[in-house]
Amino acid sequence: MTSLFNQGPQAACPDPFNLAAHVLGRADACADKTALTVLGQHGTETWSYARLKAAVLGTGTGLLRAGLQPGDRVLMRLDNTVEFPIAYLGAIAVGLVPVPTSTQLTAPEVARMITTLTPAATLRAHGVACPETDVAIIEQPALEAMRALPPAEYDMGEPNRLAYIIYTSGTSGVPRAVCHAHRAIWARQMMVEGWYGLRESDRLCHAGAFNWTYTLGTGLMDPWTIGATALIPAPEITPEQLPGLLADHRATIFAAAPGVYRKLLKPGQSFDLPDLRHGLSAGEKLSQTIRQHWQDATGTTIYEAYGMSECSTFISGSPAHPATNNSLGRPQTGRHIAILGPDGPVPLGAEGTIAVHRSDPGLMLGYLNAPEATAEKFRGDWFVTGDQGAMDSDGQITYLGRADDMMNAGGFRVSPLEVEAALNRHPGITQCAVTDIEVKQDAHLIIAFYTGPEPLPPETLDQFATAELAAYKRPRGYFHVPALPTGANGKLLRRALRPIYEAMNGQA
C-alpha cells in the first residue's frame, strides 16, 4: 500500500461567500454571549458577539468611507490589541484584502514588502515601525472610531477570490506574500474535530498575541465560527501567570506554541485546572519532555498540529484520534495528503515529502507576483511542503525533519538566506552562515558564523541586526571562523555548523 490518505472531499464551499460573514455567522444567534475576554493583570475587557459584529461592520464602513475600494490591499501595522482582529475582519467583510504583519518587523523590512504589495493604505498603531512612503495612513485611533459607524453590507462573491495575504520566509531568502482565498476559512472546519475537539460551550484560551496568525485563526476566528468564547491574555501577561488565569476564567482548552509551554512548566509542578480538557500546540515540533511535563502538571493531553502559511494546519492529533508513537497525528478528515517520492506516493513506512493535494480548500492561491515560485511548490497535482515524513497504516505521520535549511524560531519559519543576506551587508563580514541550534533541551536559537578580517564585538553585530531584521530573525550568538564549511562543489554546508558551535563552546 502507498502513503496516501484520502477520506473523500469536504462539502463544497457555498457560493457566494465571504470569510468574515462565515466567521460571524453565529453572532446574531449568540448576540449576548461573550465572544472575547481579554485577560489583563488588573481586570478584563469583554466583547459580546453583538458588540464584536457591530465593531467589525462599522470598521468596514469606515474603511470604505476613507476611499478604499473592494480589491484594494491594506497593510496592517497594528499592535497587540483587539483592534487587530476587528480591522482584519472589517476589511475582509467589505472586500478589501488585509495584509497582517508582525510588529517586530523593522522599517526596512516593511519597505521591501510595500514594494511588492503596492497597498492602497496602511493601518498603523503608534510605535509600530513603518517607513516613510506615499501610501495613505489610517492611524489606530481613527480605526477605533469607525466601530460606531453604521454596519456595512458583506461583500459576497466567488469563494476563490483573494481574501487576505500573509508573509512567510521562502527558501529563496525573500519573504513570500502568500495569497489566500475566502474559502480558506471553510477549510478550517476540518480542524474543529480533527484537532481541537471544539464545542460551542468551550472557552478557548490562546497564549499568543492578537497580531499572530496562529492566534487569529485558532484563538479567535475558529471559536467565533462555532459560537464559542475566546480568551486572550493581555500583552503584559507572562507565561508563568497563565495557569492562574486558566483556572480563574475556567478555560476548557489552552493553545500555545511549544516555547510558551516550556516557559510555564517546571518539573514537579501541578496546576489545579478542573475545567481544562486538553492543550493544543503548533508552530514547531513539540518535544516529548514538554508533553510529559504538561501531562504531569495538569492531567491532560496536548494535541499537536502540523501546517504552514500556505495551508494552515492539516495533520494533527485530536481527542477522537490521538497521535501515536510521537507522530504528528493523522490528516484531518476531508484532507487529501500523500508522502511523495520521485515517482509519486511512497510505500507505507517509507520516507518521503509531505504533500497536500491542490484540491484542498485551505491551500493558497499562490505567491503574489511570483508564478515561477508558485509553480516550483507543485509536483503535478501535489503541493510539496519541503518537510519529510513517513505514514503508517493508520494514517499517522511521523515527522522526519526538513528537506531544506529552513529554521524555526519560536514558531516562526525563518529562511537562513534572508538572515545571511542582511548580515552580509555589514562591512566587517566577508561571508556569513546561520542555522538554528539546540543549545539546551527543547531550546533552539539562531546562531551566526562569519568570516572577516577580524572578530567583531557581538553587541555591534546585534545592533546592526536590530536595524535590519525582526527580533525573531536575529541571531542569538555570533562566531568568527577562519572559513565556512562547504562541499566539493563549494556549496555551503549548514549541517556542518553545529559541530563548529560545539567545538567552540567546548561541548562533546
N, C-alpha and C positions, 0 to 999 in steps of 0.2 A: 504494500500500500504506500501511497505517496503522502507527503506532508501538505495536505490540502484540507482546509476547513471551510465548509460552506453549508449552512443550515437553511438556506433559502433567503431571498431578498426581504428587506424590511418593507412595510407598506409604503407606497409611493407618497412623496411629499405633496400636500394639497397645492392646487394652482387655481387662483392667485394666492400668494403667500407673502408674509412679512415677518422677519425674525423677531422684531420687538413685539409685534402683535401676538406671536406664539408664546413668548416669554410671559406676557401679561394677560394671557388668555383666561386665567383663573382669577384675575384681580377683582372683577365685579362680584363674582360669587363669594369671594373671601374679603370683601371690602373692609370690614372692621378687624380682620385678623392681622397680627403682626407679621409683616413681610421681612423686616430687618431690624435687628437691635445692634447698635454699635456699643461695644463694651469698653468703657473708659475706667480710669482709676477712681474717678470721683462721680460716677454715675453713668447712666446710659442714655442713648439717643434712639428713639423708637419711631419706626415708619410703618404705618398700616399699608395694606395693599391699595386702598383708595388714595392715600396721600402719595404713594410711590407712582401710581399710574398718572395722577394729575401732574406731578412734577416732570415725568418723562414727556408727556404730550405737550405740556406747557413749554418745555425746553425746545421741543420740535418746532412749535410755533415761533418761538423767539429766534431760532436759527434761520428759519425761512424769512422772517421779517428783517434779519440782518443782511439779506441779499443773497443768501446761498440758495442753490437750486438742486433738485434731485440729481444724483450722479456726481456732485462735487465731492472732492476728498477733503477731509477735515483732520488736520494733525492735532493729536491730543497731547498736550504738555501740562497735564493736571497732576495734582498732588494726591497723596493717600487719604482721600476723603470720599464721602458718599457722592460728591458731585461727579466723580469719575464714572460710575455705572449709570447715573442719571443722564449725563451728557452722551455717553456711548449709545444707550438705548434710544434717547431722544433723537439723535442724528439718524440712526437706522430707521426709526419709525417713519420719518418723512422722506426716506430715500437717499439721504446723504451717506457717504462712505467714511466712517471714522477710522483713524489710524492710531490706536493706543500705543504709547511708547513708555519706556521706563524713565522715571525721574532721575535715575543715575547717569543717563547719557549726558555727555558733555556737549557744549555748543558746536564744536567741530563735527562731532558725530551726527548731530541733528541737521547741521547744514548739508552734509552729504545725503541724508535722507530726503531733504526738501528738493534737492536737485532731481532726484528720481521721481518723487511723488507729484511735484507741482501742485501742492494743496491750494484750495481756494481760501482757506482760513486756518488759523492756529488758535486752539483753545488753550489759554495759558494761565497758570497759577503763579502768584508771586514767589520768587526764589527758585523756580524751576528753570534750568539752563535752556536758553533759546537764542539762536543767532539773530543778528540784525538782518532783516530781509524786507522785501516789498510785500510779503504775504500779510493779509489783513489779520489783526489780532483781536480776539474776543477774550477779555480778562475774566477770571473766575467770578468776581462779584457781579458782573453783568450776566453771566450764566445763571447764577443763583437767583437773580431777579426774574429770570424767564419762567421759573417754576409756577408763578402765579398767573401766567397768561392763559387765555382760553385754550382748550385742548385742540391739538392738530388732528387731522384725519390720518389714519395709517395709509402709507403709500404701498398699496398692494400691487403685486406684479409676479412675473415669472420667477419661480424659486431658484433658477440657476443664475440669476443676475447677481452682480457683485454687491456684497453687503458690507464687508469690512476688510481691512488689510492689517496684518501683523508682521513684525520683523523677526527673522531668525538668522543666525550666523550660518553661512553656507561654507562648503568645503573649499570654495574659491577664496575665502577670506573676506569677501564682500557681503555685508548683511543683506539678505534677500527679503524683498517685500512679498509676502505670501498672501495671495488673493483668495478670499473665501466667499462662497455664495450664501444667500439667505437660507438655503436648505441645510447648511451646516448645523443649525440648531435642531433640525428634525432628526439628524443622526444621533444626537446626544441622548435621545430616548433609550438607545441601546445600553447606555451606561447605568440607567436607573436601576435595572435588575442585574445587569451584567457586571456591575462594580459596586455601586452604592448600597443596594438594598433599600432605596429611599422610599419613604412613605409621606403622605400629606401631613401626618401628625408629627413628623420629625422636626427637631431643632438642630440644624447642622452648623457647627462652628468651624470656620476655616481660619487658620492662623496667618494666612498671607495678607498682603496689602491689597487695598481695593484696586490698585492700578497694575496688578499682575494678572495675566490671562488665566492662570490656574485658578486664582480666586474668582475672577469674573465668571468663569464657566462653572466649576464645581461648587464654589462657595455661594454664588448668587443666582445666576440665571437658571441653573438646573433645579434648585429648590423652589424658585419662584414659578417655574413652569408647571409644577405639580401642586402648588399652593402650600408648600412647607415654609418654615421660618429659618432665615439665615442669621447667624450670629458672627459678627466680625470684630476682632479686638481693635481698639483704637491704636494709633501709631506708638503711643508711649508704653504700651503693654509689653513686658518682656516674656520670653518663653517660660521662665520659672513661675510666672504668675498665672499661666494658662490653666493648670489643673484646678486651681481655686475658682476661676471663672467658669470652667466647665461644670463644676459642682453647683455653684451659686445659680447658674442660669439653666440648669437641667438639660445640658446638651445631650443629645442621643447619638450623634455621630460627630467625630472630630477628624478634620482633614488638614494635612500639613505636608511639607517637604521633609525628607529624611533628616536634614540638618536641624529642623525645629525639634523633632523627636529627640535627636541626640542631645540638644541643649537642655531640654526639660527633664530628661531621665537621668537618674543616678542609681547605680547598683544598690539593691536593698530597699529602694523606696516603695511605698504603696500609696495609692490615691483612692479615696472613697468617692466613687463615681457611680452611684446606683442606677442612674438613668442612661448611662452610656452603653450602647450596644456594640460599637466597634470603631476602629480608626480607619482612615484612608491615607494612602501615600502615593505620590507621583513626583516626577521631575528628575529623579535619578534612582539607581538601584538601591533598594533598602537592604541593609545588612541583617543577617540572622541575629547578630548581637542586639541590635536595636529592637528587632521584632520580639525577641525573648524578654528583654527588659520591660517592654510595654506590657506584654502578657503577664509578667510577674507583678507589675505595678498596678494594673487595672483589672486583670482577669478577662480582658477582651483581646480580640484579634485585630491585626492591621491587615487590610486588604490593599494590595498594591496594584497599580495600573501602569501600562507602558503605552506611550504615544509620542507625538511630536507636533510641532506647529502646523505641519502640512495636513495632519489628520487627527488632531487631538488624541484621545486615548481609545484604543480598540482591542487591547489584550489586558485582561485583569483577572484577579481573584475576586470572589464575591461570597456573600453568605450562602447562596444557593450552590456555588461551585468554587470552594476554596482552592487556592493554589496548592500543589503538592510538590514535595521534593525540592523546595527552594526555587520553583519555577516562577515565571511572571504571572502565570494563570493561563487562561484559555481565551480564544477570540470570543467576543461578546456575540450573543445570538443575533443573527442578521448580518454579521460580517462575513466577508469572503477573503480569507487570509491564506497565504502559502509560504513555505520555506523553499526558496528558489536556489537552484544551482545553474550552471551554464546552459543546461538543456531543459529547464523547467523545474517543477516541484521535485524535490529530492525524496528518497525513501524515508519513511518514519524513522526517527532516531538519528538521521544524518544531519550534519551541519550545513547550513545554507543561509541565505539572506532573507530576513523577514520582509514580506511584501504584502501590499494591500491592493485588491482589485480596483480598477479605475471606476467601477460602478458604485463604489461606496459613497453615500450622500455626504459624508463628512470630509471627503477628500478635497483638497484645494482645487481651485480653478487653474492655478498656475502661478509662476513668479511674475511680478509686474515687469513689463518691458524686457523680459528675458526668455524668449521662446526656446532658445537653444538649451539654456539651463533647465527649463521645464522638461524638455524632451529627454535630457540626459537622465532624469529621475525615473523614466519609464522603460520597462523592458516588455514590449508588446502591450498587453492589457494590464500589466502589473506596475504599481508604484513601488520602487525598491527603496527601503529605508536606509540602507548602509549599515544596519546592525545585524549581527549574526545570531542565529538561534537554531534550536532543534525541537521538533514536535513529537510527542509520544502518541500512543493510540487513543488516548482520551482527549487529544487536542491541547494538552498542556505544553506550553512553550518555555524552554529554558533559554535564558539569555547567555550568549557566549562572547559578548564583547562587541566593540565597534569595528567595522571594516575599514574605517578611516581614522584620522587622528583627532577627531572632534573631542573637545574637553567638556567636562561637566563641572560647573562652578555653582554650587548651591542650588541646583535645579535648573540653571540656565545652560543651554548648549552654547559653547563658545568655540569659534574657529581659531586654531593656533596661528593661521595665516594672518588673520586680522590683527591679532596682538603683535605678532612679529613685524608686520608692516608698520605699525605705529612706532615700535621701539627702534626699528632700523632707521627712523628719521633722526634719531639722536646723533649728533656729530661725533660722539666718542665711541659709537658702536659700529663695528665693521659688519658683523652679521649676528643675528640673534635667532634662538630657537626656544620655544616654550612647550611645556606639556603639563598635564595635571599629575601630581604625585601624591600617593597616600602617605602623608607624613606621620600619621599615627592611626590607630584603628578607626576606620569609618570617617576619617577626616582627610579630604583631598584638597590640595592647594595648587594653584597655578604657579609654576616656578620657571624663571627665565635663565637661560645660559647664553653668554655673549662673548664674542671676540672683539678685541680692540687694542689700541696702543697700550692701555694701562687699565687697571681696575678703577671703576667709578664708585663714588660713595652711594650706597643704597638709597639714601634719602634724596640724592639728586635724581636718580632714576625714577624713584617713586613720585617725585614732584613732576617730572616730565610726563610720566604715565597718567597722572591725575588730570593733566590738561588735555590728554588725548583720548582716554578710554573711560568708560563707565566703571564704577567701583568693582563690579563683579567680574570684569575682564582683566583687571590689573594683577600682575604677578605679586605674590607674597614673599618672594625671595629672588635674589639676583646672584648669579655665579659667573665670574670672569674665568674663561677657559682658554687654553692655547689654541684649540681647534674644536670645531663641532663634529660629531660623528657622522660620517657619510658612507654610503655603499660604494661598490665598484664603479657605478655609473655617476658618482658624485652627488646622488640624491641624499638629502638629509634623512637620517635615521632617528626619528624622535623616540622610538622604543629604547634606544641606547642611552637616553638621557638619565633615566633613573639610576643605572649603575654609577654614573658620574656623580649624581647627587649623593648617593650612599657613600661613595669613596671620600667625597669632600666633607661629609659630615661624620666620618668615622664609623659608619654603620656596617654591619656584617652583610 
